[in-house]
Every structure is written in structure tokens, then in C-alpha cells.
Amino acid sequence: MNIQWYPGHMTKAKRMMQENIKLIDIVIELVDARIPISSKNPDIDKLAKNKKRLIILNKADLAAPERTKQWEEWFKDQGFYVWKLDARGRVGKEVTELIKEACKEKLERDRKRGIINRPVRAMVVGIPNVGKSTFINSYAGKACTKTGNKPGVTKGKQWIRLNKYVELLDTPVSSGQSLKIRK
């Protein structure tokens, strides 16, 4: 008997990520801080291998603080930028600043070429139910994506304009939400 654990919506999301990955500068991957390795999709490592990476240890309020700190250090040792949070709380400037820091070489290259308002393009990814839509809503400061405690709540692409610097592209499941942040 062949058991397929990889649901169709995740396969579709993987294809969408493959299509959109060339358009972005940084991948923001949400994982559950309580089970960071178990809540990672290994395909994301392959798909995003040449991109800057920000790992968000979500639901950190539910995890043991000392373990979360160890995971934070482990991911940093792997070359990732790391942030821990509870996405149900306010997400804001800190994440924007971390994205800018991760992409400072790209921003500097753009500046030298005379490109000053080109956004850093990011894609938020993660397996179902790690809190991608909750993260987007917290980051936006308003409910602009549907959330739920079951996979597949986000059905189609939608653009979410936050202000003149940030515009989000909300896409289904683990291909995640893409966002643009201007310097």
C-alpha cells in the first residue's frame, strides 16, 4: 500500500513557489517554535537555496524559552536570519528591519544603480497551519487574509496594499504570501 502524505494543495503550492521564487529576494519561512524541524517542509530548502532566508519561529509563546533560544542559535548557525514571535501579537518594524538587513547588499546594489524605490520582494512560506495568514494579518495590522485551524483556507491570489512601501501578495497554502517592502 502506497501512503501519500503530501496533499494535493501542497503540491499545487510547491508549483506556485517554483514559479514565483525567481521574482523574490528573500524567503520568509514560518515554522512552529515547539517543533521547528518537524514543521519545516524540506522542499523549501531546495527551492530557496539561492535566496536570503528568514526563519520565523512562530508560536514562541507556547514553546519552552530555553529550547527556542537553542533553535534560534541553530538556525543562525545554518546561515539563516531568525526571529521568534507569537504571530497573534503585533508584528512590525522589527521584521521589516530584519528583512532590510538580510537584503542590504541588494538594496546597496540598487542604490548604486540609481534604483531607490524598488521593493525587497519576499515570499512567506510554510506548511499548513504554522500561522502564515495570521502572521500576514499581524504584520499588516488588520485582518486582510482569511485564517482557520484547517489547511487550505487561502484559496486564491490577492494583493493587499498596506501603504506606499508595503504590498502583500496572499497566495494559497505553503507557497505562501509574498510581500514587497520598499527601503
Backbone hydrogen bonds in HBPLUS format (Angstrom, degrees):
<---DONOR---> <-ACCEPTOR-->    atom                        ^
c    i                          cat <-CA-CA->   ^        H-A-AA   ^      H-
h    n   atom  resd res      DA  || num        DHA   H-A  angle D-A-AA Bond
n    s   type  num  typ     dist DA aas  dist angle  dist       angle   num
A0010-MET N   A0007-PRO O   3.04 MM   3  5.47 133.2  2.27 107.3 119.4     1
A0011-THR N   A0007-PRO O   3.21 MM   4  6.61 148.6  2.31 146.7 156.0     2
A0012-LYS N   A0008-GLY O   2.94 MM   4  6.21 160.8  1.98 154.3 159.0     3
A0013-ALA N   A0009-HIS O   3.01 MM   4  6.10 152.7  2.08 133.4 141.1     4
A0014-LYS N   A0010-MET O   2.91 MM   4  6.09 149.2  2.00 141.4 149.3     5
A0015-ARG N   A0011-THR O   3.10 MM   4  6.42 156.4  2.15 147.9 153.3     6
A0016-MET N   A0012-LYS O   3.01 MM   4  6.35 154.8  2.07 147.7 155.0     7
A0017-MET N   A0013-ALA O   2.88 MM   4  6.15 151.8  1.96 147.4 155.2     8
A0018-GLN N   A0014-LYS O   2.94 MM   4  6.23 156.5  1.99 149.1 155.3     9
A0019-GLU N   A0015-ARG O   3.05 MM   4  6.36 149.7  2.15 145.2 153.0    10
A0020-ASN N   A0016-MET O   2.97 MM   4  6.19 153.6  2.04 148.1 155.1    11
A0021-ILE N   A0017-MET O   2.82 MM   4  5.64 137.9  2.00 154.5 161.8    12
A0023-LEU N   A0020-ASN O   2.95 MM   3  5.45 154.8  2.02 116.6 124.8    13
A0024-ILE N   A0021-ILE O   3.32 MM   3  5.56 167.2  2.33 109.1 113.0    14
A0025-ASP N   A0121-ARG O   2.65 MM  96  5.18 165.7  1.67 138.0 142.8    15
A0026-ILE N   A0121-ARG O   3.10 MM  95  6.49 150.8  2.19 155.0 160.0    16
A0123-MET N   A0026-ILE O   3.07 MM  97  6.64 143.5  2.21 149.2 160.4    17
A0027-VAL N   A0052-LYS O   2.89 MM  25  6.27 163.3  1.92 154.7 156.3    18
A0054-LEU N   A0027-VAL O   2.87 MM  27  6.21 159.4  1.91 160.1 161.5    19
A0028-ILE N   A0123-MET O   2.76 MM  95  5.84 166.8  1.78 147.8 152.3    20
A0125-VAL N   A0028-ILE O   2.74 MM  97  6.14 156.6  1.80 155.0 161.7    21
A0029-GLU N   A0054-LEU O   2.80 MM  25  6.20 152.6  1.87 157.7 167.0    22
A0056-ILE N   A0029-GLU O   2.83 MM  27  6.00 169.1  1.84 150.5 153.8    23
A0030-LEU N   A0125-VAL O   2.87 MM  95  6.23 163.5  1.90 171.7 169.0    24
A0031-VAL N   A0056-ILE O   2.99 MM  25  6.21 164.5  2.01 170.8 167.3    25
A0058-ASN N   A0031-VAL O   2.85 MM  27  5.90 145.4  1.97 169.8 174.2    26
A0035-ILE N   A0032-ASP O   2.98 MM   3  5.47 137.4  2.16 113.5 124.4    27
A0033-ALA N   A0058-ASN O   2.72 MM  25  5.38 170.3  1.73 163.7 162.2    28
A0039-SER N   A0035-ILE O   2.92 MM   4  5.95 137.3  2.11 154.8 166.7    29
A0040-LYS N   A0037-ILE O   3.21 MM   3  5.28 163.3  2.24 110.3 111.1    30
A0044-ILE N   A0041-ASN O   2.98 MM   3  5.74 150.4  2.07 122.6 129.5    31
A0047-LEU N   A0043-ASP O   2.89 MM   4  6.14 168.9  1.90 158.5 161.5    32
A0048-ALA N   A0044-ILE O   2.90 MM   4  5.81 151.9  1.97 149.6 155.5    33
A0051-LYS N   A0048-ALA O   3.08 MM   3  5.34 165.8  2.10 122.6 122.8    34
A0081-TYR N   A0053-ARG O   2.98 MM  28  6.16 176.6  1.99 154.3 154.5    35
A0055-ILE N   A0081-TYR O   2.75 MM  26  6.15 163.8  1.78 162.2 159.7    36
A0083-TRP N   A0055-ILE O   2.97 MM  28  6.39 152.2  2.04 160.9 163.5    37
A0057-LEU N   A0083-TRP O   2.76 MM  26  6.13 157.4  1.81 153.1 160.0    38
A0085-LEU N   A0057-LEU O   3.03 MM  28  6.23 163.8  2.06 144.9 144.1    39
A0062-LEU N   A0059-LYS O   2.92 MM   3  5.55 158.7  1.96 116.8 123.6    40
A0060-ALA N   A0085-LEU O   3.06 MM  25  5.34 169.6  2.07 134.9 132.6    41
A0063-ALA N   A0060-ALA O   3.21 MM   3  5.07 153.1  2.28  98.6 106.6    42
A0067-ARG N   A0064-ALA O   3.06 MM   3  5.36 120.8  2.43 107.4 121.9    43
A0068-THR N   A0064-ALA O   2.92 MM   4  6.17 162.1  1.95 160.8 166.9    44
A0069-LYS N   A0065-PRO O   2.98 MM   4  6.18 156.1  2.04 146.8 152.6    45
A0070-GLN N   A0066-GLU O   3.15 MM   4  6.40 150.8  2.24 137.0 144.4    46
A0071-TRP N   A0067-ARG O   2.89 MM   4  6.24 159.7  1.93 155.3 160.5    47
A0072-GLU N   A0068-THR O   2.82 MM   4  6.03 153.6  1.89 148.3 156.5    48
A0073-GLU N   A0069-LYS O   3.03 MM   4  6.29 160.5  2.06 148.4 152.2    49
A0074-TRP N   A0070-GLN O   2.91 MM   4  6.15 156.1  1.97 147.2 154.6    50
A0075-PHE N   A0071-TRP O   2.92 MM   4  6.13 167.6  1.93 156.8 158.2    51
A0076-LYS N   A0072-GLU O   3.06 MM   4  6.27 156.7  2.11 145.6 152.5    52
A0077-ASP N   A0073-GLU O   2.91 MM   4  6.14 152.8  1.98 148.2 155.5    53
A0078-GLN N   A0074-TRP O   3.18 MM   4  6.51 127.6  2.47 136.2 149.7    54
A0078-GLN N   A0075-PHE O   3.01 MM   3  5.00 135.2  2.22  95.7 108.8    55
A0080-PHE N   A0075-PHE O   3.20 MM   5  5.69 163.1  2.23 148.6 144.7    56
A0079-GLY N   A0076-LYS O   2.94 MM   3  5.17 159.2  1.98 109.4 115.4    57
A0089-GLY N   A0086-ASP O   2.80 MM   3  5.68 163.8  1.83 130.5 135.5    58
A0095-VAL N   A0092-GLY O   3.03 MM   3  5.81 128.7  2.30 122.7 132.6    59
A0096-THR N   A0092-GLY O   3.33 MM   4  6.66 162.1  2.37 147.2 152.5    60
A0097-GLU N   A0093-LYS O   2.78 MM   4  5.99 164.6  1.81 160.0 163.8    61
A0098-LEU N   A0094-GLU O   2.95 MM   4  6.14 152.1  2.03 142.4 150.2    62
A0099-ILE N   A0095-VAL O   2.92 MM   4  6.17 155.2  1.98 151.1 157.6    63
A0100-LYS N   A0096-THR O   2.95 MM   4  6.23 159.1  1.99 149.8 155.7    64
A0101-GLU N   A0097-GLU O   2.85 MM   4  6.09 154.5  1.92 145.5 153.0    65
A0102-ALA N   A0098-LEU O   2.88 MM   4  6.10 160.7  1.92 147.8 152.8    66
A0103-CYS N   A0099-ILE O   2.98 MM   4  6.15 143.9  2.12 143.9 153.7    67
A0104-LYS N   A0101-GLU O   3.33 MM   3  5.08 166.8  2.35 106.5 105.5    68
A0107-LEU N   A0103-CYS O   2.95 MM   4  6.25 163.5  1.98 158.9 164.1    69
A0108-GLU N   A0104-LYS O   2.86 MM   4  5.98 153.9  1.93 144.7 151.7    70
A0109-ARG N   A0105-GLU O   2.93 MM   4  6.14 157.5  1.98 146.1 152.2    71
A0110-ASP N   A0106-LYS O   2.94 MM   4  6.17 162.5  1.97 151.1 155.8    72
A0111-ARG N   A0107-LEU O   2.90 MM   4  6.11 157.1  1.95 143.9 150.6    73
A0112-LYS N   A0108-GLU O   2.95 MM   4  6.19 160.2  1.99 152.0 156.2    74
A0113-ARG N   A0109-ARG O   3.09 MM   4  6.33 138.3  2.27 141.7 152.9    75
A0113-ARG N   A0110-ASP O   3.09 MM   3  5.09 127.6  2.37  95.7 109.8    76
A0115-ILE N   A0110-ASP O   2.74 MM   5  4.84 149.2  1.84 155.3 145.8    77
A0114-GLY N   A0111-ARG O   2.98 MM   3  5.02 157.0  2.03 104.6 111.3    78
A0120-VAL N   A0181-ILE O   2.57 MM  61  5.06 167.1  1.58 151.3 146.7    79
A0181-ILE N   A0120-VAL O   2.81 MM  61  5.06 161.3  1.84 146.7 152.7    80
A0122-ALA N   A0179-LEU O   2.65 MM  57  5.04 165.5  1.67 166.5 169.8    81
A0179-LEU N   A0122-ALA O   2.58 MM  57  5.04 151.3  1.66 133.0 143.3    82
A0124-VAL N   A0177-GLN O   2.34 MM  53  4.70 163.1  1.37 141.4 148.1    83
A0177-GLN N   A0124-VAL O   2.77 MM  53  4.70 104.0  2.36 123.2 136.8    84
A0135-PHE N   A0131-GLY O   2.84 MM   4  5.92 154.0  1.91 147.2 154.4    85
A0136-ILE N   A0132-LYS O   2.96 MM   4  6.29 159.8  2.00 150.9 156.1    86
A0137-ASN N   A0133-SER O   2.91 MM   4  6.13 165.4  1.93 151.6 155.2    87
A0138-SER N   A0134-THR O   2.89 MM   4  6.07 157.8  1.94 148.1 154.4    88
A0139-TYR N   A0135-PHE O   2.81 MM   4  5.97 159.8  1.85 152.8 158.9    89
A0140-ALA N   A0136-ILE O   2.81 MM   4  5.97 152.2  1.89 149.3 157.3    90
A0141-GLY N   A0137-ASN O   2.88 MM   4  5.93 129.8  2.14 135.6 148.9    91
A0142-LYS N   A0137-ASN O   3.19 MM   5  5.40 132.2  2.43 149.8 155.4    92
A0158-GLN N   A0170-ASP O   2.83 MM  12  5.16 136.7  2.02 139.5 151.9    93
A0170-ASP N   A0158-GLN O   2.76 MM  12  5.16 163.8  1.79 165.6 160.9    94
A0160-ILE N   A0168-LEU O   2.58 MM   8  4.74 160.2  1.62 150.2 154.0    95
A0168-LEU N   A0160-ILE O   2.59 MM   8  4.74 170.1  1.60 151.2 149.9    96
A0162-LEU N   A0166-VAL O   2.97 MM   4  5.43 153.7  2.04 144.0 151.2    97
A0163-ASN N   A0166-VAL O   3.35 MM   3  5.49 161.9  2.38 144.2 145.6    98
A0182-ARG N   A0165-TYR O   2.84 MM  17  4.78 140.1  2.00 130.8 142.8    99
A0167-GLU N   A0180-LYS O   3.12 MM  13  5.19 147.8  2.23 133.5 143.1   100
A0180-LYS N   A0167-GLU O   2.73 MM  13  5.19 149.0  1.82 143.7 154.6   101
A0169-LEU N   A0178-SER O   2.32 MM   9  4.64 177.7  1.32 157.1 158.0   102
A0178-SER N   A0169-LEU O   2.49 MM   9  4.64 143.9  1.61 157.2 156.0   103
A0176-GLY N   A0173-VAL O   2.98 MM   3  5.58 145.8  2.10 116.8 126.3   104
